[in-house]
Amino acid sequence: MYTQVAILLNQIEAELKSCGLWTLTAPSVEAMQSTAPFFCDTMPLENWLQFVFLPRMRALVEGRLPLPQQIAVCPMAEEAFKHLDHRTLLLINRIADLDELLSGKREQSSARA
């Protein structure tokens, strides 16, 4: 399963870049201290994915540590990226794929690609 998760994490990163949502500017130290879900009070979701979610998930994979079994990032991604329409469809699908792989559930309302 670790290999499958690593592949999906790489695909999510590639889609963030493809959509122009990848940044070279890291969030502030203060922004990274958020305790809100998805750090929604201090950064946009694409920054949370890039600077929090991907690094943490990759650390779990690399360390062969227990992976989350209850995960539902897709509904948040659909809401956060709805203004980008079709451009983020593949990104949302990869996030939904990861949710489904880890939790066994797919909570996706947009079309699958």
N, C-alpha and C positions, 0 to 999 in steps of 0.2 A: 504494500500500500504506500510505503514511503516514496517509492519511485513514481507512482501515479500522482501523488500530491506534489512532488517536486516538478513534474511536467506541467501540471496545472498552474502552479505558482509562476513558472517561467512564461506560460501563455498569458497569464493575467498581466505580468509585467510588460510583455510584448504588446498587448492590446492597449494598455495605458499609454505606452509610447506612441503607438499607431494613431490613437485618438488625440494626441497632443496634450495628454493629461499628466505627463511625466515632467518633473521639474528638477533642476539642479540645486534649488534653494531649499535647504532644510528648514522645517518649522523651528520656531524659537524654543529655547529650553522650557519656558513657561507653557507654551502650547503642548509640549510633550508630557507635561505633568497632569493633564486632564484626567478626570475620573469618569467623565460622561461616556456613555456608549458611543463607539466610533469616534471619540474625541470631537463630537459634533459641535461642541461649544467653542472649540479653538482652531479648527481647521476643516477644509472641505474634505469630502470622502476620499477623493483621489490622493490627497496627501496622507491620510490615515492608511490607505492601502499601501502606499509606497514606503512610508517611513515607520509604520507601526506593524501592520498586519503581515506584510511580506517578510520583513526581517524576523519577526517572532515565529512565524510558521516555518521559515527556513531553518531557524535554530532548532526547532523541535525535530524537523526531518533529519538534519545533520547529526543531531545527538541521539537519534532513534528514541526520542522521548514520547510519552503518550500524546496522541493527537486529540483535539477536541472532538467530542461525539455529538454535541448539540451545537450546530452552527447554522446561522441563517443571515448571511451577509447580502444575498441577492435582493430581498425586498428593499433594503436600504439603498443598494446600488441602483435599482430601478427608479426609485424616487429621486435620488441625487443626480442621476444622469438623464432624466426624462427630457430635459430641455435640449439635449444633444441628439434626440431622435435615433435614427438608424445607425449613426456613427458609432454608438457604443453597444450595439446589439451583440457583437462577438464577445466583448468584454463582459457584459452581463451574463451571457451564456457560459463563459468559462467560470465565473464566480458561482453560478448556479450548479455547474458540474462539480465544483469543489464542495459546495454545501451538500450536494447529494452523495458524493463519495464518502464524506465524513459522517454525516448524520443519517443518511438513508432517506432523506426527504428533499424534495425539490419544491421550493416556494417561489415560483416564477410566474408572473402574469404576462410578460411580454413574449413575443414569438421566439421559438427556439431556432437556432441556426446551426 
